[in-house]
């Protein structure tokens, strides 16, 4: 099977998948530990509204989806912090609004477009160089946030105490929401909006079964993501299966095995 990696499209798919594994492993534990797992699904559906708008206007959908989804993420965060509405309710409102907009935008585009289905279901084997560069740019941007990781982790476990220590928790909430939105948009082209939330949540949830520290949870989530991408691409290529779905199914298998194993061990 080693000759598989000599194919250019498999090389691009592997590199893009590994970058997304790093990004999902980095941000996923914050999403899971803060109880925002529904946020990933909500932002994925919000991104669909941006994709549909891009298709309607004849523009590159990815570049329209980025500001559209970022605006939705910031709107969800604002509603959570400035009103009495719970976070999952705010996500649900924006979720429905963005999907409705997307449906309206697609209905206004009279001719049939197959590209919408690419974003719905994803195709990591068809990743284009532009998509790969976008994921690498996001990885570079994420690297710049490493000095903030400590205070993000602090606020994740004790928000009130972090605020009392003058940590700008509200500003960090907006920043994290913005960055997670970017991850969702980039990952959507690879695994599809129907699975992107799973890619963000499942590796972190699996790592939580055995990790004893938050840093260990991040490292474990990255490991699960890298393993599932590598094995999933091989498995999907060998058995002619949808690549994105295969990767997510492997992540779910790892989570189930970890939950059963460490439940018995405890």
Order of alpha helices (4+ residues) and beta strands (2+ residues): alpha-alpha-alpha-alpha-alpha-alpha-alpha-alpha-alpha-alpha-alpha-alpha
